[in-house]
Amino acid sequence: MRIVMFGYQTWGHRTLQALLESDHEVVLAATHPKSEHAYEKIWDDSVADLAAEHGIPVLLRNRPDDEELMGRLKEADPDLIVANNWRTWIPPQIFGLPRRGTLNVHDSLLPAYAGFSPIIWALINGEKEVGVTAHMMNEELDAGDIVVQRAVPVGPSDTATDLFHRTVDLIGPIVAESLDFIASGRTDFAPQDRSKASFFHKRSIEDSRIDWNWPAEDIERLVRAQSDPYPNAFTHYRGERVRVLKASVSKGVYGGTPGRVFIREGDGVVIVAGADARRGRSRGLVIERVRTEDGTDLPATDYFRTMGGYLTDRP
């Protein structure tokens, strides 16, 4: 098959690599220009560089909506478009152009977690597994029939970084299997159950701000979901922004006002958490390691020298 690839960052890079290792011909690659967005500077292996190394023509676009791109696609005469981590909507005149349609590869277990940053949102929400889905594209974002889907379990201490590495390793095999199915002429793919669909927005720094009214269990997952190299979960103490690098849920139950720097427990310092903390039935968050505004990493017991005072969402 003649294949055009749409993709960006490491997800797109892995997809293009899988296409190059297949028996099919990659005739054109479309990717986004480099971005200064905090989340788009992470896992930024270049689709453009990989394509250029293999003599594949490259188009740099923020959106696929100009006449030149459409003309180049028609000249490429693709049997299939394969997309992964293309950041904007691909219109019907493009995804419907190839003879066999467009295959999109998405890093969630669709129909859940369509949209952006699915691994991070899934970890925050306490999902037991995450994964990758290859599906045929239609008019609704991330909603087409499923060709191949694979899952990996989420462990109790897994970070978003751990889950990124496990899911990105699924891309190559999933792409290869999907290409075999499509090339064979199969079209009996599984429709998504749209009653189970969810759709999430792109994350920003604001989404890493800790709300001490959340239960400690939820905040602990937020910390793991914002592991290095992601922008860390953060709070403020005495006017300074503090990034929380490692935390756990307290063994003890503590009452009071959410955000209170309360007591030492184990290797860390307990922060009162939860909207019902005043009832004395909530576990706290044990902060174990922090990063200060100047980039210094410290044990929480060194940073919080005395108990008392409050962590707040604003300076």
Salt bridges, closest charged atoms under 4 A:
GLU25 OE1 - ARG2 NH1 3.60
GLU36 OE1 - LYS41 NZ 3.34
GLU40 OE2 - ARG87 NE 3.38
GLU40 OE2 - LYS202 NZ 3.28
ASP65 OD2 - ARG63 NE 3.74
ASP66 OD1 - ARG61 NE 2.66
GLU68 OE1 - ARG61 NH2 2.96
ASP77 OD1 - ARG99 NH1 2.74
ASP79 OD1 - ARG99 NE 2.71
GLU140 OE2 - ARG194 NH2 3.11
ASP142 OD2 - HIS106 ND1 3.61
ASP142 OD1 - HIS135 NE2 3.82
ASP158 OD2 - ARG166 NH1 2.80
ASP169 OD1 - ARG14 NH1 3.03
GLU177 OE1 - ARG150 NH2 2.69
ASP188 OD1 - ARG186 NE 2.89
GLU206 OE1 - ARG209 NH2 3.01
GLU206 OE2 - ARG314 NH2 3.15
ASP218 OD1 - ARG221 NH2 2.65
GLU220 OE2 - ARG224 NE 2.72
ASP228 OD2 - ARG291 NH2 2.87
ASP276 OD1 - ARG278 NH1 3.97
ASP276 OD1 - ARG279 NE 3.92
GLU288 OE1 - LYS246 NZ 3.73
GLU293 OE1 - ARG241 NE 3.78
GLU293 OE1 - ARG243 NH1 3.19
ASP297 OD1 - ARG291 NE 2.64
